[in-house]
């Protein structure tokens, strides 16, 4: 494993900005509001000395706060420190040394990890001479500007003094297949609890406060011969109900997570059933063309009416989410673990369907049989199916060449989509059809 570097510090000192700078990617949310980052966010970053490191961004460290969220963030930061090979202690040079910085330094001394102090906001005039002020904390200090990239080379120089040397690259192993699975849903439906249950550890913050999760958090887990990239996301609300600022950014990151996933675990509350908010989230998944496993959480709360609850939610899904026809629907409990072992195997099956290629001959035989059984309306010269082929996968995309203008009623196109879905194992996967007319051909 490459060495791990944890970035810690008080709220709003620029940790996520530095994380994105070192990772060379916009993976963490940045905002002027303090406390945007809450969970540990990890990403690989190129190491100037060769190879890579794993960067871990943490939430703002408040040593004395007993409030629920700050205390949970502090525990996550302490876990990141305990697992790190080196720690970047980021401080605000424009404010100088404050008591909370000294308290955090004390925590770091007790943890016994190598530490480099990064004095941020070097571009500010009032921070130009702050580097020496932090020297009394017992660690080497480097002046930087995370926003403008100043001093990053000097920071790496100090980190290389404490990091283990880069290992020689071993012979490459046979690559493992990877599947990206995003856990999505409205706020407070149990997404983070489910991720922690799947991982068997408290990887992300969980509380009854809606909106606890803000960043999209990636975690790799092995499932058979496949590596599954689990992506926990912020709760998505309809635009009219989304506050300005942090929540807008969180929803944006969640939608980006949907776009880079292949399969989404769409979480629904078993007690409340399918809501308008759930339908809204499902629309984002459909728009992105991702595979879906409908995951009905809190099944333990309806154990006495399991069969009735299952049928109720299933009927709601079929009625309101017609584009999720034949989608796997699993009842689980993130709290007790009920049904959770079946989730990843179901996601892998949907992932296989998401990437599936259908033979041209098989495709044309299935579609011609359906066409002959129920031709489209068209008066004296109804359109005829000339040829069909699959043009892509992830999700499966098909082109149909038909005689005439190529105009088919949407209900007939849906009939053809259902034919393909029934003929080939494509449950839980959206199907994209394109109809092209060939005027003048008999």
Buried (B, 14 or more C-beta within 10 A) or exposed (E): EBBBBBBBBBBBBBBBBBBBBBBEEEBBBBBEEEBBBBBBBBBBBEBEEEBEBBBBBBBBBBBEBEEEBBEBBBEBBBBBBEEBBBBBBBBBBBBBBEEBBEBBBEBBEEBEBBBBBBBBBBBBEEBEEBBEBBEEBEBBBBBBBBBEEBBBEBBBBBBBEBBEEBEEEEEEEEEEEEBBBBBBBBBBBBBBBBBBBBBEEBBBBBBEEBBBBBBBBBBEBEBEEBBBBBBBBBBBBBEEEEEEEBBEBBBEBBBBBBEBBBBBBBBBBBEEBBBEBBBBBBEBBBEBBBBBBBBBBBBBBBEEEEEEBBEBBBEBBBEBBEBBBBBBBBBBBBBEEBBBEBBBEBBBBBBBBBBBEBEEEEBBEBBBEBBEEEEBEBEEEEBBBBBBEBEEBBBBBBBBBBBBEBEBEEEBBBBBBBBBBBBBBBBBBBBEBEBEBBEEEE
